[in-house]
Amino acid sequence: MTNDTNTNRPTHAIYQVTGEGEQSYWHRVGAAWANKDGKGLSLRFDAMPLHGRIMIREIGDEAKEAPQSPTSEPAA
């Protein structure tokens, strides 16, 4: 198995989300790349969350520049 998916920029960001609503905190914990066949994603975690939810979001220009704050969700 080759690692071709890791040579390009990731298409998605992986976040650990704790809390609910206005009190939620989004912490980026990894990145994801679409597989060549388009039927799945390859995931790379920089940290492995032990609690909270895992969210995978498409990376857009706004998400790349958005600061991580405890009360804001990354741009869609």
LUMKOL-18502 format. One line per field, with one value per residue (C-alpha): residue number from 1; y, z, x; residue in one letter. Coordinates in Angstrom, 1 decimal. Example, Ala and Ser with C-alpha at 12.3 -4.5 7.8 and 13.67 -1.06 7.14 Angstrom:
BEGIN
resi	[1,2]
y	[-4.5,-1.1]
z	[7.8,7.1]
x	[12.3,13.7]
resn	[a,s]
***
This chain:
BEGIN
resi	[1,2,3,4,5,6,7,8,9,10,11,12,13,14,15,16,17,18,19,20,21,22,23,24,25,26,27,28,29,30,31,32,33,34,35,36,37,38,39,40,41,42,43,44,45,46,47,48,49,50,51,52,53,54,55,56,57,58,59,60,61,62,63,64,65,66,67,68,69,70,71,72,73,74,75,76]
y	[0.0,3.4,6.6,8.7,10.4,12.1,13.9,16.4,19.0,17.6,18.2,17.9,18.9,16.6,18.3,17.1,18.9,19.2,21.0,22.0,25.0,28.4,26.6,24.1,24.0,22.9,21.6,20.5,17.0,15.9,16.0,13.8,13.2,11.9,8.5,8.3,6.3,9.0,6.4,7.2,9.2,8.6,10.0,11.2,12.1,14.4,13.6,10.9,12.4,10.3,12.2,14.5,14.1,13.8,16.1,16.0,19.2,20.3,22.8,26.1,29.3,30.6,27.5,27.7,31.3,31.0,31.1,28.4,29.9,28.2,29.7,29.5,26.7,26.4,27.9,25.3]
z	[0.0,-1.0,0.9,-2.1,-0.3,2.1,-0.6,-1.3,1.0,3.2,2.1,5.6,9.1,12.1,15.3,18.9,20.1,23.8,25.3,23.7,21.8,22.7,25.3,22.8,22.2,18.8,19.0,15.7,16.1,12.6,8.9,6.2,2.5,0.1,-1.3,-5.1,-5.7,-3.8,-1.5,1.7,3.6,4.9,8.4,10.2,13.9,15.6,18.9,19.8,21.8,24.7,25.2,23.3,19.7,16.6,13.7,10.2,8.2,4.7,4.7,3.1,2.9,6.0,8.1,7.3,8.7,11.5,15.0,17.4,20.1,22.8,21.5,17.7,15.2,12.3,9.0,6.8]
x	[0.0,1.4,1.1,0.1,-2.8,-0.4,1.6,-1.2,-2.8,-5.6,-9.1,-10.6,-9.7,-10.4,-11.6,-12.3,-15.4,-16.2,-19.1,-22.4,-23.7,-22.1,-19.8,-18.3,-14.6,-13.1,-9.5,-7.9,-6.4,-5.7,-6.3,-8.0,-7.6,-10.1,-9.2,-8.5,-11.8,-13.8,-15.4,-13.6,-11.0,-7.5,-7.1,-4.0,-4.3,-1.8,-3.5,-6.0,-9.0,-10.2,-13.5,-15.8,-16.9,-14.9,-15.9,-14.5,-15.0,-14.0,-11.2,-12.1,-10.1,-12.0,-11.2,-7.5,-7.3,-9.9,-8.5,-9.5,-11.6,-13.7,-17.0,-16.6,-17.2,-14.8,-16.1,-17.9]
resn	[m,t,n,d,t,n,t,n,r,p,t,h,a,i,y,q,v,t,g,e,g,e,q,s,y,w,h,r,v,g,a,a,w,a,n,k,d,g,k,g,l,s,l,r,f,d,a,m,p,l,h,g,r,i,m,i,r,e,i,g,d,e,a,k,e,a,p,q,s,p,t,s,e,p,a,a]
***
